[in-house]
Amino acid sequence: MSPVPLSEARGLPVWRRPVTLLFLMAIAMPLSFATWSALLNNFVIEAAQFDGSDIGWLHTVREVPGFLAIAVILLLFIAREQTIALVSLALLGVATAITAQFPTMGGLLFVTLLSSIGFHYYETVNQSLQLQWLPKARAPQMLGLLLAAGSAATLVAYVAIVLTWQAFDLSYTFVYMSAGSLTLIIVAYCWFAFPQFESPHPQTKEFVLRRRYWLYYALQFMSGARRQIFTVFAGFMMVERFGFEVHHVTALYLINLVANIILAPIFGRVVHRFGERNALAFEYVGLVAVFMAYGGIYWFGWGVVLAATLYVVDHIFFALALALKTYFQKIADPGDFAPTAAVAFTINHIAAVFLPASLGYLWLISPGAVFGLAAMMAATSLALALMIPRHPEPGNETIFARLMPAAPAE
């Protein structure tokens, strides 16, 4: 079947349109990845007796495919982005389904690598597809709705875990297998139900690193470094310091999901109304305060209620990261979406390759210092965000662009 141009996709039934495919993929991904994340800290401690250093190494391995996301550019020579997205989702589903079969350090590193390849390659091409398929005028609102849809799907899975984990004495094998299988079912439907869609702007199939995108690259780098500390150590703290069990950790995820379902569409409208600079500045100011308070838990002995509250607030702030996507959509050449998404994911994961392992050792000495470092990273991101102009566009990528002579064509 020949590809369907986006201009003709409006004539398709709703269940076969590009935006519907984006929503289904947004639902399929977190069913596996979020379930894997919710159970991970308990599983590695109970099954493999992990300490802070071990979990740091696990997440370092998990981030290597993100660092190598630039290889997606090579895949574009042999497959369309839509195909790459679905194959990557299938790999994520398979890896999630078999996770509990590898309860050793070596086994978990192997299955985590497979899962990460699926997750990061999917995220790379999915970002490109979103920027190509969503009109600029509605992109912030639609990205908020996509985030809410993924949260809603995950909410169903987490409610099931909270209600049944103890009541039915569920095993890690059963939960991981169920989550991975659901992702695979959705992927199979998407593969057969949707045609291939043709973007009006062919994507550049080569390495793209443009000087005028420098601020976007810098924000991506700081976002990746900062996010690692939350992803690796915030949840681990809840289990190691406060003794949270699976249903306790999952309950926190449930609160995060409900907040995202309610707030993500609102955040999309906020970005549309107040602009990317103001939205990102608000996020980073909040994150500085949150990470400093995390440090206070270790420095001053603050309690579990504050820790749980900070965990939820932290997660909510990250939803504003959709402003980074729309900032790039506004300043980029349409043909740069796919290669720059790959480059950006690699930049985002430069710090992710070495931070989890190195900070795992710092964690053994001073957990509070880890969160203090994260606060400094958030402050650096704030300084960078303030360089975004109120109305970014090609030729007006930063507040300094108007002060500098025009750069030669790249």
N, C-alpha and C positions, 0 to 999 in steps of 0.2 A: 504494500500500500504506500502510495506517495505521500510525502509530508504535507500537512495542512498549514497554509500560511496563517499567521495570527489574525490577519485582517478578515479571514473567512471563518475563524473559530467561533465568532459570535452567533453564527447560524447553526451551530451544533446544539444538540440537547444539553441541558445544564450539566447532566452527569458525565458529559464527555468534553467539557470545556477546560482550557488551561488552568483557570483559577481553581476549579474543582480538584484537579490533579495536585495542585500546590497544597490544598487543604488536606487531602488524603495522605500525602507524604508527610505533612506536618503532624498528622496524627500517628502515623506508623513509626516514625523515628523515636519519639519519647517513650512509646510503649516498651521498647527494648532498652534504650539507653537509660532512661530515668529509673526503670525497675532495677537494672544492673547497678546503678549508682546507689539507690536506696538500700540495697542489701549488702553492698560491697564491704563497708567497714566492719559490719558484724561478721560477714562470711570469712574475711581474711583473718580476723582475730580468732574466731572460733575454730576454723578449719586448718589454718596455716600458722597460727600464733605469730602474726605480724606485729612488729613494733613500729615506731615512727620512721625509722630508717627504711624498713621494708616497704611501707606504704609510699614513701617518697620515690623509691626505685620503680615501683609498679607504675606510678603516674608518669615517671620519666619515660618509661617504655611506651606508655599509652600516648604520649605526645609526639613520639618520633614520626608517625605517619602524618601528623599535622604539620610538622616541620618540612616533610617531603611532599606536601600537597601540591607543590609546583609541578609535580609529575603529571597532574591532571592535564596540563597543556599538551603533553605527549599523547595522552589518551584521546584527546579531541581529534587527532588525526585518524583514529580508527573507529570512533563511536560518537554519537550525538550526546550532548549533555543530559538529555532526558533518559537515555539508556544507561549512562554512567550512574545517574542518581538512583535508578531502580536496582541496578546490580549491587551498588554499594549498600543500599538498604537491606537487600537480601543477605549480604555477608554479615551485616550487623545483627540481623535476626538469627542467623545460624550460630554466630559466636555467642550471643546471649543464651540461646537454648542449651548450649553444651557447657556453660561456665562451671556449673556445680560438679562436673565430671573431672575437674582438674584442681583438687584441693591441696596443691603444693605450690611452693614459690615458683619453680620452673614452669609448671602447668599453667598457673595463673598469668605468668608473663606471656606465655604463648597465646592463650585465648584472648588476653587483653590486647595483644598486638593485632590479632584478626579483627576484633571488635572495633578497634581504633581506626584501622584502615577503612572499614565500612563507614564509620561515623564521620571521619574527617573528609573523605572524598565525597560523601553525600553532601555534607555541609558546604563544601567548596562550590560544587556545581549548583546546588539548590539556591545559594545566594545569587549566583549569576542568573539563574532562571527567574527568580523573583524580580530582579532589576530589569530584565528584558520584558517580562510578561505583564508587570504592573505599571500603569501609567503614573508619571511623576506626580500629578495632582492628587492622586489617591493612594500613593505608595505608603505614607506613614500610617494611615488608617487601616489599610489592608494588611500591612505587616503586624499591626497590633492585633487584628482579628486572627491572623494565622497563629500568632503566639498564644492567643486565648484558646484556639481550637486544640492545639497540642496539649495545653494545660488541662483542658476539659477531659480529653481522652485519658491522660495520665491519671487524672483524679479518680476516674472509675477504677483503674487498676489498683491504685493505692488504697481506696476505700475497701476494696476486696481484701487486700493484704491485712489492713488494720483489723477488719472484722473477723477474718478467718485464720490468721496466723496462729494464734493461741487456741482458738475454739476448735479447730480441726487439726492442730499439730502439723501444719504444713511443713514441707521440706524445702530446702533451697533448690533442689533438683526440680520439684514440681513448679515452683514459681518462675524460675528462670526459663524452663521449657515452655510454659504457658505464654510468657511475654514474648519470647522469640518467635513462637509459632503464630501469634496474632500479627506480628509484623510481616511475616512471610505470606500470610493470607492476603493482607492488604496489598502487598507488592504484586502478588499474582494477579489480583483484580486490576490493578493499575496497568500492568503489562498488556493485558488482553482487552481492556475496555477503552483505552485512550489511543488515538492516533499519535504519530510523531508530529510535533508542532514546529513550524519554520518561523524563526525570528526574521523581521525585516532587516536586521543589522547583523551580517555574518561576523562571527567572533574571530578576532586575531588569534592565529594558532602559533604564537611565538612568545618568547619571554618579553614581558612588558614592564619596564621600570621607568616611569616618567618623573622628571624633576618637579613638575607642577603638582604631583600627588604627594609631595613629601610630608605634609601635615597628616594626611590620611594614613600613611605608613607609620608615622611616629605614634599616632593614637592607637593604631592596631598593635604595635609593639608593647606599649604600656598596658593596654587592655589584656593582652595575653599574659604578661608577667603578673599583674594584679589578680587576675581571675584564678591563676594557678593556686595562689595561697588560699583563696576561699574554697576552691574545689577540693584541694588535697587535705587541708588542715582544719577547716571549720567543722566539717562533719566528723572527722576523726577525733577532734576535741570532745564532741558531745558523747562519743562512745568511751574514749579512754579516760577522760576526767570525771564525767558525770554518770557513767555506767548505763547509758541509753541502750535499750534493747531494740530489736528490729521494729516492733510496732510503735515504739517511741519515736525513732528516727523517721519512720514512714508518716507518723502523725504530723511532724514538722513539714515534711514534703507536702502533705495534704493542705496545710495552711498556706504554704507558698503557692500551691496550684490555685486555690480559691482566690487568693489575692491577684494572681496573674489573670485569671478569667475575668475578674472585675476590672482590674486596673490597666491591663495591656491595651484594650481598645481606647481607654481614656488617654493613656500615654501617647498613642498614635495621634490622637487629636491635639494633644499638648504640643507635640513636635511640629505638627502642621501649623498650629496657631502661633507658637512662640519661637520657632526655629530651632535648628540643631544646636547652635552655640549655647543658648539658654538651657535647653534640656540636658545637654551633657554636663554643663557647669553645675546644675542642680544635683545630678547624679554623683559627680565627683566630690562635691562638698559633703554630701551625705555619707559617702564611702570613707572619707577621711575620719569622720566622727565615729562611724561604726567600727573601723579597724582599731582606732585608739581605745575604744571601749572593750573590744576583744582582748587587747593587751592588758587592760585593767582587771580582767577576770583572773589573770595569773599574777599581776603585780600587786593587786589589792585584795584578792580573794573574793571578788564579787561572785554571786551565786548563779544557780542553774536557770532561774526564771529570766534573768537578764541575758544569759547566753542564748537561750531559746528565742527570745525576742529579737536579739541582734541577728540571729541566723535568718529569721524571716525577713527583717528589714533589709538586710544585705541582699537577699535574693530578689526582693522587689526592685531595688535600685538597678540591678543588672538588666531589667526589662527595658530600661531607657536606652540600652545600647542600640536599639533599632535606629536611633538618630544617626549613628555612624554610617549605617547602610544608606540612608537617604541623603546624607551629606555627599557620599561618593557618587550616588546616582546623579546628583545635580551638577557635579564638576567634571564628570568623566565623559569621554567619547563612548557612544553606545557600543562600538566594537571592542572596547577594552574590558567589558564586564567580566567575561570568563577568564582571560589570562590574569587580570588584576586580582580577581577573587582568589586565584591560586597563589599568586605572589603574596597577597595580603595574609592568607592563612599561614604561609611559611613564615612571614615576618611575625605574625601573632604568636607563633610557636617557637621562636628562637629562644626566648627565656624559658619556655616550658620544658625544653629538653634538659636543661641543667638545674633549674630552680628546685623542682620537687626533691631530687636526690640530695642536693647541697643543703637545702633548708631542712631536710629530714634530720641531718646531723645537728644543725642549729637547734631544732626542736628538742632534741635530747638534752641540750644545755639550758635553753631559755625559750619556751614557747611564746612568751610575751614579746620577745624580740622579733619573732617571725611576723606577728601582726603589726608591730611598730614599723617594720620595713614595708608592709603592705600600705600603711597609712601614707608613707612618704611617696610611694608609687602613685597613689590616688591623687596626692597633691600635685605631682608632676603632670598627671593627666589633666587636672584642672587648668594648669598654666597653658597647656597645649590647646585645650578646648576654647579658651578665651581668644585664640588666634583665628577662629572660624568667623568669617564675616556673617552679617545678619542675613544676607541673601547670596549664598554661594552659587557660582555658576562658572563655566569655562572662562578663564581669564580673571576670575575673582575668587580664587581658591582659598586665599588667606587674607587677613587684614592688611598684609604687607604688599599684596599683589599690585594695587593701584600705585604704590610708591616706587615700583621697580619697572625698568624698561621691559617691553615684551620680549619673551624668550623666543629663540628661533624654533621653527617647527621640529617636533621630535619624531 
